[in-house]
Amino acid sequence: MKIYIRLLPVTKKENEDLEKQVNNLTKHTYRFLNIISCLMILMCYTAHGQTLDISKRKDYTIADISVKGETVYGAETIITYSGLIKGEKVTIPGGTKISDGIKKLWDSNLFSNIDVFISKIEGNQIYLEIQLDDLPELKEVKITGVKKGKISGIVDENKLTPGIKVTENLITTTKYYLENKYKKEGYLNAKALISTSKVIDSVEKTRVDMRIRIDKGQKVKIKKIAFYGNKKMSSKRLRKAMKNTKQKNLIRVHKRSKYIEADYEEDLVNVVNKLKEKGFRDARIVSDSLVVNDDKTVDLKITIEEGEKYTYGTINFLGNTIYSDEQLNQVLKIKKGDTYNGVELEKRIADNSDPDAFDLTNLYQNNGYLFSTITPVEVSADGNVIDMEIRVTEGKPAYFKNISVKGNNKTNDHVVYRELRTRPGQLYSKSNVVRTVRELGQLGFFDAQEIAPDFKNVNPNDGTLDMEFSVVEKGSSQIELQGGYGGGGFIGTLGLSFNNFAIKDLFNKKAYTPVPMGDGQSLSLRLQASQFFQTYSFSFSEPWLGGEKPVQFSTSISQTKQFLYNRATRSADKDRSFNITGINFGIAKKLTVPDDYFVLSQNLGYQYYDLNNYNTGLFTFGDGSANNLAYTIGLSRNNTYNDPIYPEGGSNFSLSAKVTFPYSAVNGVDYTALKNERDEKAERIRELSNTTDDDEIAERNAANERISEIDQERFKWLEFYKIKFSGDWYTRIKGKLILRPRFEFGFLGAYNNDRGVIPFERFFLGGDGMTTYRLDGREAIALRGYANQSLSSQDGGSIYNKFSLELRHPITLKGQTKIFALAFLEGGASYNDFKDFNPFNIQRSAGLGIRLFMPAFGLLGIDFGHGFDPIPGSTVKNGWETHFILGQQF
């Protein structure tokens, strides 16, 4: 059994300093021993029968210096490196010039086996001989024992590049680095074996190949975590405070009992913080030890000192003139008699983990007092009651002097500057600086991870500062390429989106690089087609209409043609079509009430539906038309930050209502009579469904024609209202691990029940939400783990609800390409009538996925979802489905 004991915890910095000391000791000790050996040779040298009398110091003149050994460097070069000069006087013994020369040769990091000999003495003339070999250069390094993807990182971290000199120190430090690296990851028994072999080739230089074999072994599990010295807080509660370091427990699945040094160090701090949160102000770790058991597990033994429990006494504010004691107490939220909580006190003064925190520091900094400092001071701790003074130095109010942006090479300055919440001459506000970073990230033109505010020329005496926002542009144009099955066949989509377009340069040839860019406008062209339908669309939006206020104007035009499926030929019948022509105009404006995250949007759209011999179950009339003139109003609030591809906080809510004019209230048509007549005709058709009588067949055909006429009247001008709501929340769990709950609801209703719910604008639930087409205003709602549209009836649902819970973790967010993995739970259902609506009777699924964002193609990904419930009409659970995500987000 091995025991490792520390009387005091060693910090990461102390550990790194210790590494440097060990490395330097190895390096300098090796050189020192070589120098001493050379001096001993000089002192004991006998040349040509002449004995050097070491009892007497004497000055000699260097008559000549020769060089021997395996080296590609010329003698003059080596002598120059040594600093020894022909004709120079040296003192032997006791002189330093020769030993200094040896040291300089070592410091060059070019040679090994360095020796200096006296080859001859003639009177006061001395002849020196330098013997050395070149340090071998690295030709190739081969690393085994780790995944191929990790090898380049090891080479870069240890600078094992071809041509580097291979010294004993390089081998020692590389070995130490690798073993220490994996020990920190929980591989306590990790070993790194390094060997070199001389390269035999025609190259004159001495070169070696290096072989590194890494044996990580198994991660060591923690058998037991034991606390000693705790009398007032149980070991169970202290172990619970250790968020990442857990002892073995068969019933725990979300946290494994692996020992990882970095996590353990962090958890030691968490233990102390837990004690401080409960009033034990003086709590500390006295010692901790790691015991290696015979079964290759480890025990952690932690000795703590709790100290006494404290409460708050009197809290006085000193130096505050801007805010009263009462106002500051409302933020501090600590009362006399409360249990002392040092961790919470720090957060109430300044919460560095949350830039939007409601703390004392932000109270001042959000209102101009950049130079303010707030310091809590304990003035008395008698009787375990802590009296405190909160000492406030307010300083001068700070004003922005100059505001600048750098890095926007393509995006025009006015597009960036209009998003800034900071202005020259404006009172400093930390919240405005943070908000500016978020707003620039939301534009989508810059890498949100690289946006940084830089404080410049900060002058506390004048109360001024300059602010420079640094941005890194990324590609904002996208090519949309999609493929999938839906609507009876393969569907292909080609789209071009220019999200930083400049329409003013449309006729400027010099601006085409490859298209006019820089004004923040959006322009998209889209073609979607299969053998059964074709869709063409064009859209344009200007986010700052008029250039003065954030009022977004948008417009779109679309044309869709759907062909009827011919069962005989199993192909599209080009002579029977359903055509839709649409145009939309929209205005969206940022509000200031309740806050400036709210956006009010309005849209006026018109669609013309034209049926040419197009008879389906969806429509009872095959020839005719329908008109859809609808007004949509929406209210949304989006304060997610900072990266729109990978939000790390905030929420996004949207509520919209799409309505048409209530034609049935003013057009004088008796829809009740029409409904009764339609029901009678439909009943008569059912009665005559199996008839062979010619007169009855003629009656049935006439009834069908009359129903078509009635439906043509019902749907000549569509009449409906459509309510939708959705909400996302983004919560940081730890680091960049993000939890994202989402809720969606949609309802399609009718003003006049005798007219009924229209067969357009319906919801189709299930699948990836991507591969279907947007014919007749339908909406595809994704629900992974099920086939596309499989959770709605053939004609779509008039109601749906959906719940999802997604856990996201990034693989890389640096640069323009961003990758993150996710796990999800989802549930939802579609209904044809409100009387069937039950938000708890849903189809459920779970799965895993990955997302890849590339500026040129948008968001790409793949999901593997498992449907736990049968689809409507089936009795067997759906099982696994694979979904490809191209150009859209869930």
LUMGU-302820 format. One line per 10 residues: number of its first residue (from 1); their letters; for each residue x, y, z of C-alpha. Coordinates in steps of 0.2 Angstrom, whole numbers. Layout:
BEGIN
NUM) a) X Y Z  ...
This chain:
BEGIN
1) mkiyirllpv) 0 0 0  7 17 -5  2 33 4  5 51 -3  3 65 10  2 84 8  1 95 24  -5 109 13  -14 109 -3  -2 113 -18
11) tkkenedlek) -10 125 -31  -8 122 -49  4 137 -50  15 130 -37  15 113 -46  20 121 -62  34 131 -53  40 115 -45  41 107 -63  52 121 -69
21) qvnnltkhty) 64 120 -54  66 101 -57  69 104 -75  82 118 -72  90 107 -58  92 93 -71  99 104 -84  111 114 -73  117 99 -63  122 90 -79
31) rflniisclm) 132 104 -85  140 108 -68  146 90 -67  154 91 -84  163 108 -80  170 100 -64  176 85 -73  185 96 -85  193 106 -72  199 90 -63
41) ilmcytahgq) 207 85 -80  215 102 -81  222 101 -64  228 83 -65  235 84 -83  252 78 -87  258 82 -105  274 76 -114  282 71 -97  279 89 -90
51) tldiskrkdy) 270 90 -74  258 105 -71  261 111 -53  244 114 -46  250 121 -30  255 137 -39  244 148 -49  251 154 -65  246 164 -80  247 157 -97
61) tiadisvkge) 245 163 -115  234 153 -126  245 149 -141  233 139 -151  215 130 -149  211 115 -159  194 106 -160  191 87 -162  175 77 -162  159 73 -172
71) tvygaetiit) 153 90 -177  147 99 -193  153 115 -186  169 123 -191  183 125 -178  182 144 -179  164 143 -176  166 132 -161  180 143 -154  169 158 -156
81) ysglikgekv) 155 150 -147  167 146 -132  173 164 -131  191 158 -129  203 169 -139  220 164 -146  233 176 -137  222 178 -122  229 175 -105  221 161 -93
91) tipggtkisd) 225 157 -75  228 139 -71  223 133 -58  209 144 -51  205 154 -67  187 155 -74  190 158 -92  191 140 -97  176 135 -86  166 150 -93
101) gikklwdsnl) 170 144 -111  164 126 -107  148 134 -100  145 145 -116  147 129 -126  134 120 -115  122 136 -116  122 135 -135  112 119 -134  122 113 -149
111) fsnidvfisk) 134 101 -142  137 86 -130  152 77 -122  161 94 -120  179 92 -114  194 105 -114  211 98 -113  229 105 -112  238 97 -126  255 105 -124
121) iegnqiylei) 264 118 -113  279 128 -119  285 140 -106  271 152 -104  262 146 -119  248 134 -118  239 124 -131  221 119 -129  211 106 -137  191 106 -137
131) qlddlpelke) 183 89 -139  164 88 -141  151 80 -152  136 88 -160  119 86 -151  109 75 -162  94 83 -171  77 75 -171  72 67 -188  56 59 -184
141) vkitgvkkgk) 45 55 -168  33 41 -167  20 40 -153  10 25 -148  -2 22 -134  -14 36 -138  -27 40 -152  -21 47 -168  -30 63 -165  -20 66 -150
151) isgivdenkl) -3 64 -157  -1 81 -166  -6 89 -149  8 80 -140  20 85 -153  16 103 -153  15 104 -134  32 97 -132  39 106 -147  45 89 -155
161) tpgikvtenl) 48 96 -172  61 89 -184  77 98 -182  76 101 -164  91 96 -153  88 81 -143  95 84 -126  94 74 -110  84 88 -103  71 87 -118
171) itttkyylen) 69 69 -115  67 71 -96  54 86 -97  44 77 -111  43 61 -100  38 71 -85  25 82 -95  17 66 -102  16 57 -86  10 72 -76
181) kykkegylna) -3 76 -90  -12 59 -89  -10 59 -70  -20 75 -69  -33 66 -80  -35 52 -67  -22 40 -74  -11 39 -59  -1 24 -66  3 33 -82
191) kalistskvi) 20 29 -89  30 37 -104  44 27 -111  56 37 -122  70 30 -133  81 36 -147  90 28 -161  103 35 -172  99 38 -190  111 30 -203
201) dsvektrvdm) 110 39 -219  120 51 -231  116 67 -221  132 73 -212  122 79 -197  119 67 -182  101 63 -181  90 52 -171  73 45 -172  63 46 -156
211) riridkgqkv) 50 33 -150  38 37 -136  27 24 -129  13 30 -118  4 18 -106  -10 27 -98  -16 12 -89  -34 13 -81  -42 28 -73  -41 26 -54
221) kikkiafygn) -57 24 -45  -61 32 -28  -66 19 -16  -69 30 -1  -68 49 3  -66 51 22  -66 67 32  -58 70 49  -60 84 61  -78 89 56
231) kkmsskrlrk) -89 90 71  -103 101 66  -106 96 47  -108 78 42  -96 69 31  -111 66 19  -114 84 17  -96 88 14  -95 74 1  -110 81 -8
241) amkntkqknl) -101 98 -9  -88 89 -20  -97 91 -37  -85 81 -47  -75 69 -35  -86 55 -30  -83 39 -21  -89 22 -28  -108 20 -27  -117 7 -37
251) irvhkrskyi) -133 17 -39  -125 33 -46  -125 34 -64  -122 53 -68  -106 55 -59  -92 42 -60  -80 39 -46  -64 43 -56  -50 52 -48  -45 67 -58
261) eadyeedlvn) -33 79 -49  -39 95 -56  -57 91 -51  -51 86 -34  -42 102 -32  -58 111 -36  -68 101 -25  -57 104 -10  -61 123 -13  -80 118 -14
271) vvnklkekgf) -78 109 3  -71 125 11  -84 136 3  -98 124 9  -92 127 27  -91 146 24  -108 146 17  -114 139 34  -105 152 45  -88 143 47
281) rdarivsdsl) -78 158 42  -61 151 47  -64 134 39  -48 127 30  -41 110 24  -27 105 36  -21 91 26  -26 78 13  -19 62 8  -21 49 -6
291) vvnddktvdl) -20 31 -1  -17 18 -15  -26 2 -11  -21 -16 -16  -36 -17 -27  -29 -2 -37  -42 10 -30  -38 25 -20  -45 32 -4  -45 51 -1
301) kitieegeky) -42 56 17  -46 75 21  -43 83 37  -52 99 40  -53 112 53  -71 120 55  -68 133 67  -82 143 76  -99 147 68  -102 165 65
311) tygtinflgn) -117 177 62  -118 194 55  -119 209 67  -120 227 63  -117 231 45  -112 249 41  -109 258 24  -95 271 23  -91 283 9  -108 281 0
321) tiysdeqlnq) -116 297 -6  -124 292 -22  -135 279 -14  -142 278 3  -139 265 16  -156 258 13  -154 257 -6  -137 248 -4  -145 236 9  -159 231 -3
331) vlkikkgdty) -145 225 -15  -134 217 -1  -149 208 7  -140 203 23  -147 207 40  -141 207 57  -142 189 65  -140 180 48  -128 166 47  -111 172 40
341) ngvelekria) -109 167 22  -93 172 15  -96 165 -2  -113 174 -4  -105 190 3  -93 190 -11  -107 188 -24  -117 202 -16  -102 213 -18  -96 207 -35
351) dnsdpdafdl) -103 192 -44  -89 188 -57  -98 173 -63  -113 183 -70  -111 200 -79  -129 204 -76  -129 200 -58  -139 212 -46  -124 216 -35  -116 232 -27
361) tnlyqnngyl) -102 233 -40  -114 233 -55  -126 245 -46  -112 258 -47  -104 252 -63  -121 252 -72  -123 270 -67  -107 278 -72  -95 274 -58  -82 264 -67
371) fstitpvevs) -69 269 -54  -79 264 -39  -72 251 -27  -82 242 -14  -72 233 0  -80 223 15  -70 225 31  -73 215 47  -71 227 61  -76 215 75
381) adgnvidmei) -79 197 78  -82 197 97  -93 182 103  -93 175 85  -103 190 79  -95 199 64  -98 218 63  -94 224 46  -90 240 37  -94 241 18
391) rvtegkpayf) -82 254 12  -87 263 -4  -75 273 -14  -86 280 -27  -74 291 -38  -79 302 -52  -93 297 -64  -84 291 -80  -89 296 -98  -85 288 -114
401) knisvkgnnk) -73 299 -124  -70 289 -140  -79 274 -146  -71 264 -160  -73 247 -169  -59 237 -177  -59 221 -187  -75 225 -198  -66 224 -215  -82 219 -225
411) tndhvvyrel) -96 226 -214  -99 245 -216  -95 255 -201  -113 262 -200  -120 244 -198  -109 241 -183  -110 258 -175  -129 258 -175  -129 242 -164  -118 250 -151
421) rtrpgqlysk) -126 254 -134  -111 266 -130  -109 283 -137  -96 297 -135  -100 308 -121  -112 295 -113  -111 290 -95  -102 274 -93  -113 259 -90  -106 241 -89
431) snvvrtvrel) -123 234 -94  -122 244 -110  -105 237 -114  -111 219 -111  -126 222 -121  -116 229 -135  -106 213 -136  -122 203 -136  -130 213 -150  -114 212 -161
441) gqlgffdaqe) -114 193 -158  -133 192 -163  -130 200 -180  -122 184 -186  -108 194 -196  -95 191 -183  -87 177 -173  -97 179 -156  -83 171 -146  -70 184 -152
451) iapdfknvnp) -80 200 -149  -71 209 -135  -72 227 -127  -55 235 -124  -54 249 -112  -41 262 -117  -35 278 -111  -44 276 -94  -41 292 -84  -49 292 -66
461) ndgtldmefs) -43 310 -64  -53 317 -79  -67 303 -77  -65 298 -95  -61 282 -105  -60 276 -123  -68 260 -129  -63 249 -143  -73 234 -148  -63 221 -157
471) vvekgssqie) -73 210 -170  -68 195 -181  -78 194 -197  -85 177 -202  -93 172 -218  -111 177 -218  -117 170 -235  -124 153 -236  -128 139 -248  -143 129 -244
481) lqggyggggf) -142 111 -250  -155 99 -244  -161 82 -249  -174 70 -242  -190 61 -244  -207 69 -242  -223 73 -251  -222 57 -261  -204 57 -267  -187 64 -266
491) igtlglsfnn) -186 83 -263  -171 93 -267  -168 111 -261  -155 124 -267  -154 141 -259  -143 156 -259  -143 167 -243  -134 183 -242  -135 189 -224  -125 205 -225
501) faikdlfnkk) -130 211 -242  -129 229 -249  -143 232 -262  -136 250 -265  -121 242 -273  -132 231 -285  -126 241 -300  -108 244 -294  -97 231 -303  -83 234 -291
511) aytpvpmgdg) -93 229 -276  -96 211 -283  -84 201 -272  -93 189 -276  -109 199 -272  -111 217 -264  -109 215 -246  -108 226 -230  -125 234 -227  -133 221 -215
521) qslslrlqas) -147 217 -227  -153 200 -231  -157 193 -248  -161 175 -252  -166 165 -267  -173 147 -265  -178 133 -277  -186 117 -270  -192 103 -282  -197 85 -284
531) qffqtysfsf) -206 76 -297  -222 81 -289  -220 100 -285  -209 115 -288  -207 130 -277  -198 147 -281  -196 160 -268  -187 177 -266  -185 187 -250  -177 203 -245
541) sepwlggekp) -176 212 -228  -168 228 -222  -166 229 -203  -165 248 -202  -178 255 -213  -173 273 -217  -156 270 -207  -162 280 -191  -171 267 -181  -171 248 -179
551) vqfstsisqt) -187 245 -189  -185 230 -200  -194 229 -217  -196 213 -226  -204 206 -242  -205 190 -251  -213 183 -266  -216 164 -270  -223 153 -283  -228 135 -280
561) kqflynratr) -234 122 -292  -240 105 -286  -244 90 -298  -257 77 -294  -251 59 -291  -256 47 -305  -258 30 -297  -258 21 -314  -241 27 -319  -235 31 -301
571) sadkdrsfni) -228 48 -307  -234 66 -307  -248 71 -319  -242 87 -326  -260 91 -333  -268 92 -315  -260 105 -304  -262 116 -289  -254 133 -290  -250 145 -276
581) tginfgiakk) -244 163 -279  -240 173 -263  -233 190 -258  -229 196 -241  -224 213 -233  -218 214 -215  -213 227 -202  -204 223 -186  -200 236 -173  -190 235 -156
591) ltvpddyfvl) -199 241 -141  -194 250 -126  -208 244 -114  -208 232 -104  -189 232 -110  -179 234 -126  -178 216 -129  -196 215 -135  -200 216 -154  -217 219 -161
601) sqnlgyqyyd) -219 212 -179  -233 214 -191  -235 206 -208  -248 207 -222  -248 192 -234  -259 187 -249  -259 170 -257  -269 165 -272  -273 146 -274  -278 140 -291
611) lnnyntglft) -284 122 -294  -284 115 -312  -292 97 -312  -284 94 -295  -296 82 -286  -290 75 -269  -297 71 -252  -291 88 -246  -302 98 -258  -319 93 -264
621) fgdgsannla) -318 105 -279  -305 101 -292  -307 117 -302  -308 133 -294  -298 145 -283  -296 152 -266  -289 168 -259  -280 170 -242  -277 188 -236  -271 187 -219
631) ytiglsrnnt) -263 199 -206  -250 193 -193  -245 201 -177  -232 195 -166  -223 199 -150  -206 192 -146  -192 194 -134  -175 187 -137  -161 191 -124  -150 175 -128
641) yndpiypegg) -131 178 -128  -118 179 -135  -117 167 -150  -133 164 -160  -127 147 -165  -123 142 -147  -132 153 -135  -125 151 -117  -139 160 -108  -155 170 -109
651) snfslsakvt) -172 166 -116  -182 167 -132  -201 169 -132  -213 172 -147  -232 174 -148  -241 177 -164  -258 178 -171  -262 176 -189  -280 182 -193  -291 185 -208
661) fpysavngvd) -306 197 -210  -322 189 -204  -330 188 -221  -345 177 -215  -350 192 -203  -353 204 -218  -355 195 -234  -373 189 -231  -370 171 -235  -381 159 -225
671) ytalknerde) -367 146 -220  -378 137 -209  -390 132 -223  -375 128 -234  -368 117 -220  -385 108 -218  -386 106 -237  -368 99 -238  -371 87 -224  -387 80 -232
681) kaerirelsn) -378 78 -249  -363 69 -240  -376 57 -232  -384 54 -248  -368 50 -256  -364 38 -243  -381 29 -246  -378 28 -264  -359 23 -263  -363 5 -269
691) ttdddeiaer) -377 8 -281  -377 2 -299  -393 11 -304  -389 24 -318  -402 37 -310  -394 35 -293  -377 36 -300  -382 52 -309  -389 58 -292  -373 54 -283
701) naanerisei) -363 63 -296  -374 79 -294  -372 78 -276  -353 78 -277  -354 93 -289  -365 102 -277  -353 99 -263  -339 105 -273  -349 121 -277  -353 123 -258
711) dqerfkwlef) -334 121 -253  -329 133 -267  -340 146 -259  -334 141 -241  -315 143 -246  -317 157 -259  -310 169 -246  -301 159 -232  -307 164 -215  -297 158 -199
721) ykikfsgdwy) -286 163 -185  -270 155 -180  -262 157 -163  -244 151 -160  -232 152 -145  -215 145 -142  -202 148 -128  -183 143 -126  -173 145 -111  -154 143 -110
731) trikgklilr) -146 138 -93  -128 136 -90  -125 119 -80  -106 120 -79  -93 128 -90  -101 128 -107  -113 113 -104  -130 121 -108  -148 115 -104  -161 121 -116
741) prfefgflga) -180 117 -112  -192 122 -126  -211 123 -127  -222 125 -143  -241 127 -145  -251 130 -161  -270 132 -164  -279 134 -180  -297 140 -177  -313 146 -186
751) ynndrgvipf) -324 161 -183  -339 153 -190  -341 134 -185  -353 132 -200  -339 137 -212  -327 125 -202  -308 125 -201  -300 128 -217  -289 114 -226  -274 126 -227
761) erfflggdgm) -262 132 -214  -261 116 -204  -248 108 -193  -239 92 -198  -229 84 -184  -215 72 -184  -198 69 -191  -184 82 -194  -196 96 -199  -186 99 -215
771) ttyrldgrea) -190 88 -229  -208 92 -232  -213 107 -243  -223 122 -238  -238 120 -250  -254 128 -244  -246 137 -229  -243 121 -220  -230 120 -206  -219 106 -203
781) ialrgyanqs) -215 103 -184  -200 93 -180  -202 79 -167  -187 67 -168  -188 48 -166  -203 47 -178  -205 48 -197  -209 65 -206  -227 70 -204  -231 53 -196
791) lssqdggsiy) -239 60 -180  -253 70 -189  -267 65 -200  -265 65 -218  -273 82 -220  -263 89 -205  -269 94 -188  -277 110 -182  -269 109 -165  -252 103 -159
801) nkfslelrhp) -241 105 -143  -223 100 -141  -210 99 -126  -192 96 -128  -177 96 -116  -160 97 -124  -142 96 -116  -128 104 -126  -110 103 -125  -97 111 -137
811) itlkgqtkif) -83 102 -146  -76 118 -153  -83 135 -154  -67 144 -160  -65 150 -177  -79 151 -190  -83 132 -189  -92 127 -173  -97 110 -167  -107 104 -153
821) alafleggas) -115 88 -147  -132 86 -139  -144 74 -130  -163 77 -131  -179 71 -124  -195 76 -134  -214 74 -133  -228 81 -143  -245 77 -152  -256 83 -165
831) yndfkdfnpf) -275 85 -164  -289 88 -177  -301 95 -164  -300 105 -148  -311 92 -139  -297 79 -142  -284 90 -135  -274 83 -121  -257 90 -118  -251 75 -108
841) niqrsaglgi) -256 62 -121  -240 63 -131  -228 53 -142  -211 53 -133  -193 51 -139  -175 53 -134  -159 53 -143  -142 60 -147  -135 71 -160  -121 83 -166
851) rlfmpafgll) -121 100 -175  -108 107 -186  -110 126 -192  -100 131 -207  -103 149 -213  -105 143 -231  -118 130 -228  -127 135 -211  -130 122 -198  -128 104 -202
861) gidfghgfdp) -131 89 -191  -137 72 -188  -149 65 -175  -152 48 -169  -169 47 -161  -179 33 -152  -198 34 -152  -205 26 -137  -223 26 -143  -232 20 -158
871) ipgstvkngw) -238 32 -171  -257 34 -173  -264 19 -181  -250 7 -175  -248 -3 -159  -229 -5 -159  -217 8 -153  -209 17 -167  -190 14 -162  -175 22 -170
881) ethfilgqqf) -175 35 -183  -161 44 -191  -163 63 -195  -151 73 -206  -152 92 -202  -147 104 -216  -148 123 -214  -160 124 -199  -160 124 -180  -171 115 -168
